[in-house]
């Protein structure tokens, strides 16, 4: 399989920095819980959280909608958040929304 680079690492890092700046402005004075959807969103969530200059809590969930290589249209939680989510600002980070 041939690999084709769609975005350079520099372009990705630049966009993460821009998103971090936007989140810093929006959540100034707040705490945020960043929840990565495993496994795809994990590295992006960590890279983004490193750019934030306010208190950040990290958590993760593992979900699936696939049964026998087909989406069932329903989410199955294999691992739920460990931190409480009620009343908190939550940023859910996933790699592919389908």
C-alpha positions as CSV (number, residue, x, y, z in Angstrom):
1,X,0.0,0.0,0.0
2,X,1.4,3.4,-1.0
3,X,1.4,6.1,1.6
4,X,0.3,9.6,0.5
5,X,1.0,12.5,2.8
6,X,-2.1,14.6,3.1
7,X,-0.8,17.1,5.6
8,X,2.7,17.8,6.8
9,X,3.5,17.4,10.4
10,X,4.2,21.1,10.5
11,X,0.7,21.8,9.2
12,X,-0.8,19.6,11.8
13,X,1.2,21.2,14.6
14,X,0.2,24.6,13.4
15,X,-3.5,23.8,13.4
16,X,-3.2,22.2,16.9
17,X,-1.6,25.5,18.1
18,X,-4.4,27.5,16.5
19,X,-7.0,25.3,18.2
20,X,-5.2,25.6,21.5
21,X,-5.3,29.4,21.2
22,X,-9.0,29.3,20.4
23,X,-9.7,27.1,23.4
24,X,-7.6,29.3,25.6
25,X,-9.7,32.3,24.7
26,X,-13.0,30.4,25.0
27,X,-12.3,28.6,28.3
28,X,-10.3,31.4,30.0
29,X,-11.0,31.1,33.8
30,X,-12.6,27.6,33.5
31,X,-11.5,24.1,34.0
32,X,-11.9,21.6,31.2
33,X,-12.1,17.9,31.0
34,X,-10.7,16.5,27.7
35,X,-12.0,13.1,26.9
36,X,-10.2,11.1,24.2
37,X,-12.1,8.5,22.3
38,X,-9.7,5.6,22.3
39,X,-7.6,4.7,20.5
40,X,-7.6,7.2,17.6
41,X,-8.2,10.4,19.5
42,X,-5.6,9.8,22.2
43,X,-2.4,11.4,20.7
44,X,-4.3,14.4,19.3
45,X,-6.0,15.0,22.6
46,X,-2.7,15.0,24.5
47,X,-1.0,17.2,21.9
48,X,-3.9,19.7,22.2
49,X,-4.1,19.6,26.0
50,X,-0.4,20.5,26.1
51,X,-1.3,23.8,24.4
52,X,-3.9,24.8,27.0
53,X,-2.9,27.3,29.7
54,X,-5.7,26.6,32.2
55,X,-6.5,23.6,34.4
56,X,-7.2,20.5,32.3
57,X,-8.3,17.0,33.4
58,X,-7.7,14.1,31.0
59,X,-9.9,11.1,30.6
60,X,-10.9,8.6,28.0
61,X,-13.7,6.4,26.7
62,X,-13.7,3.4,24.4
63,X,-16.7,3.0,22.2
64,X,-17.6,1.0,19.2
65,X,-20.5,1.0,16.8
66,X,-19.3,-1.9,14.7
67,X,-20.5,-5.5,14.7
68,X,-18.9,-7.8,12.1
69,X,-17.2,-4.9,10.3
70,X,-20.5,-3.0,9.8
71,X,-21.8,-0.1,11.8
72,X,-24.8,-1.0,13.9
73,X,-25.8,2.6,14.3
74,X,-25.6,2.1,18.1
75,X,-22.8,3.0,20.4
76,X,-21.4,0.3,22.7
77,X,-19.3,1.7,25.6
78,X,-16.4,-0.7,26.3
79,X,-14.9,1.8,28.8
80,X,-16.7,4.8,30.3
81,X,-15.2,8.0,31.7
82,X,-13.6,7.6,35.1
83,X,-14.1,11.3,36.0
84,X,-17.5,12.8,36.7
85,X,-18.9,14.7,33.7
86,X,-22.0,16.3,35.2
87,X,-21.6,20.1,35.5
88,X,-18.2,20.1,33.8
89,X,-17.0,21.6,30.6
90,X,-16.2,18.6,28.3
91,X,-14.2,18.5,25.1
92,X,-14.6,15.2,23.4
93,X,-11.7,14.3,21.0
94,X,-12.1,11.6,18.4
95,X,-10.2,10.7,15.2
96,X,-13.1,9.8,12.9
97,X,-16.8,10.6,13.5
98,X,-18.9,8.0,11.8
